[in-house]
Protein backbone atom coordinates (compact mmCIF):
# COMPACT_ATOMS: atom_id res chain seq x y z
CA UNK A 1 0.00 0.00 0.00
CA UNK A 2 1.32 3.43 -0.99
CA UNK A 3 1.06 6.18 1.59
CA UNK A 4 1.33 9.92 0.99
CA UNK A 5 1.48 12.47 3.78
CA UNK A 6 -0.35 15.78 3.39
CA UNK A 7 0.45 18.47 5.93
CA UNK A 8 -2.28 21.02 6.60
CA UNK A 9 -3.27 24.03 8.68
CA UNK A 10 0.15 25.56 9.19
CA UNK A 11 0.52 28.85 11.01
CA UNK A 12 4.17 29.60 10.26
CA UNK A 13 7.07 28.76 7.96
CA UNK A 14 8.89 26.65 10.53
CA UNK A 15 5.98 24.22 10.73
CA UNK A 16 5.97 23.87 6.93
CA UNK A 17 9.73 23.35 6.81
CA UNK A 18 9.76 20.72 9.57
CA UNK A 19 6.87 18.82 7.98
CA UNK A 20 8.61 18.67 4.61
CA UNK A 21 11.83 17.49 6.27
CA UNK A 22 9.80 14.79 8.05
CA UNK A 23 8.69 13.43 4.67
CA UNK A 24 5.48 15.20 3.71
CA UNK A 25 4.97 15.19 -0.05
CA UNK A 26 2.38 17.98 -0.03
CA UNK A 27 1.31 20.80 2.25
CA UNK A 28 -1.55 23.24 2.36
CA UNK A 29 -0.61 26.70 3.55
CA UNK A 30 -2.69 29.79 4.29
CA UNK A 31 -2.09 32.59 1.78
CA UNK A 32 -0.70 34.99 4.39
CA UNK A 33 1.93 32.45 5.48
CA UNK A 34 2.78 31.49 1.91
CA UNK A 35 2.86 34.88 0.24
CA UNK A 36 4.30 36.98 3.02
CA UNK A 37 6.69 34.59 4.73
CA UNK A 38 7.42 31.41 2.79
CA UNK A 39 8.31 32.92 -0.58
CA UNK A 40 10.37 35.86 0.68
CA UNK A 41 13.87 35.28 1.91
CA UNK A 42 16.30 38.05 2.91
CA UNK A 43 18.93 36.87 0.43
CA UNK A 44 16.61 36.59 -2.56
CA UNK A 45 16.93 40.22 -3.68
CA UNK A 46 20.66 40.26 -2.92
CA UNK A 47 21.22 37.04 -4.90
CA UNK A 48 19.30 38.34 -7.90
CA UNK A 49 21.14 41.68 -7.86
CA UNK A 50 24.52 39.95 -7.58
CA UNK A 51 23.71 37.54 -10.40
CA UNK A 52 22.53 40.35 -12.69
CA UNK A 53 25.62 42.43 -11.94
CA UNK A 54 27.97 39.50 -12.61
CA UNK A 55 26.09 38.65 -15.80
CA UNK A 56 26.38 42.22 -17.08
CA UNK A 57 30.12 42.29 -16.37
CA UNK A 58 30.70 39.00 -18.17
CA UNK A 59 28.42 39.97 -21.05
CA UNK A 60 30.30 43.23 -21.50
CA UNK A 61 33.62 41.34 -21.65
CA UNK A 62 32.23 39.04 -24.34
CA UNK A 63 30.70 41.98 -26.21
CA UNK A 64 34.02 43.84 -26.27
CA UNK A 65 35.77 40.72 -27.62
CA UNK A 66 33.16 40.33 -30.35
CA UNK A 67 33.47 43.99 -31.35
CA UNK A 68 37.27 43.69 -31.47
CA UNK A 69 37.24 40.57 -33.66
CA UNK A 70 34.53 41.95 -35.93
CA UNK A 71 36.66 45.06 -36.47
CA UNK A 72 39.72 42.91 -37.29
CA UNK A 73 37.63 40.77 -39.63
CA UNK A 74 36.35 43.83 -41.48
CA UNK A 75 39.87 45.28 -41.74
CA UNK A 76 41.17 42.08 -43.34
CA UNK A 77 38.36 41.69 -45.81
CA UNK A 78 37.99 45.35 -46.67
CA UNK A 79 41.64 45.45 -47.73
CA UNK A 80 41.05 42.65 -50.23
CA UNK A 81 39.28 43.49 -53.43
CA UNK A 82 36.47 41.14 -54.17
CA UNK A 83 35.69 40.96 -57.85
CA UNK A 84 32.52 39.69 -59.34
CA UNK A 85 32.83 36.57 -61.43
CA UNK A 86 31.44 36.78 -64.90
Secondary structure per residue as TSV (DSSP state, phi and psi in degrees):
chain	resnum	aa	ss	phi	psi
A	1	X	-	360.0	132.4
A	2	X	-	-91.2	134.9
A	3	X	-	-122.5	133.2
A	4	X	-	-122.9	136.8
A	5	X	-	-99.4	131.8
A	6	X	E	-119.2	117.5
A	7	X	E	-88.2	141.4
A	8	X	E	-143.9	161.7
A	9	X	E	62.3	48.9
A	10	X	E	-85.2	145.7
A	11	X	-	-108.3	-15.3
A	12	X	S	-152.8	169.4
A	13	X	H	-66.7	-37.1
A	14	X	H	-59.4	-42.1
A	15	X	H	-60.8	-42.8
A	16	X	H	-62.3	-48.4
A	17	X	H	-60.3	-47.3
A	18	X	H	-64.3	-36.8
A	19	X	H	-67.6	-40.7
A	20	X	H	-66.0	-42.1
A	21	X	H	-63.2	-29.6
A	22	X	T	-77.7	-9.0
A	23	X	T	118.2	3.3
A	24	X	-	-63.7	136.4
A	25	X	S	-91.4	-21.5
A	26	X	E	-144.8	152.9
A	27	X	E	-141.0	152.0
A	28	X	E	-112.7	134.2
A	29	X	E	-133.7	138.2
A	30	X	-	-63.1	144.7
A	31	X	H	-55.1	-38.1
A	32	X	H	-67.2	-35.7
A	33	X	H	-70.5	-44.5
A	34	X	I	-67.8	-54.9
A	35	X	I	-72.0	-39.8
A	36	X	I	-88.4	-28.4
A	37	X	I	-120.5	-39.4
A	38	X	I	-77.7	-39.9
A	39	X	S	-74.8	-44.0
A	40	X	-	-74.8	136.2
A	41	X	-	-136.9	141.2
A	42	X	H	-55.8	-30.2
A	43	X	H	-89.5	-3.2
A	44	X	H	-61.9	-53.5
A	45	X	H	-62.3	-43.4
A	46	X	H	-60.9	-44.4
A	47	X	H	-62.9	-43.4
A	48	X	H	-65.5	-43.0
A	49	X	H	-62.7	-43.2
A	50	X	H	-64.1	-44.8
A	51	X	H	-60.1	-48.7
A	52	X	H	-61.2	-40.7
A	53	X	H	-64.0	-46.7
A	54	X	H	-62.4	-40.3
A	55	X	H	-63.2	-44.7
A	56	X	H	-61.5	-42.9
A	57	X	H	-60.5	-47.6
A	58	X	H	-66.7	-41.6
A	59	X	H	-61.4	-40.4
A	60	X	H	-65.6	-37.4
A	61	X	H	-61.3	-47.0
A	62	X	H	-64.1	-41.7
A	63	X	H	-62.1	-43.5
A	64	X	H	-63.1	-39.6
A	65	X	H	-63.5	-43.4
A	66	X	H	-63.6	-41.4
A	67	X	H	-63.6	-43.2
A	68	X	H	-60.6	-49.8
A	69	X	H	-69.7	-31.8
A	70	X	H	-64.8	-41.9
A	71	X	H	-62.1	-45.4
A	72	X	H	-62.3	-42.7
A	73	X	H	-59.1	-46.7
A	74	X	H	-65.8	-36.9
A	75	X	H	-62.2	-43.9
A	76	X	H	-64.9	-47.7
A	77	X	H	-81.7	-20.6
A	78	X	H	-78.3	-22.9
A	79	X	H	-78.4	-20.4
A	80	X	S	-92.0	137.2
A	81	X	-	-88.4	126.3
A	82	X	-	-103.5	121.3
A	83	X	-	-104.2	149.7
A	84	X	-	-82.4	132.4
A	85	X	-	-77.6	141.4
A	86	X	-	-109.3	360.0
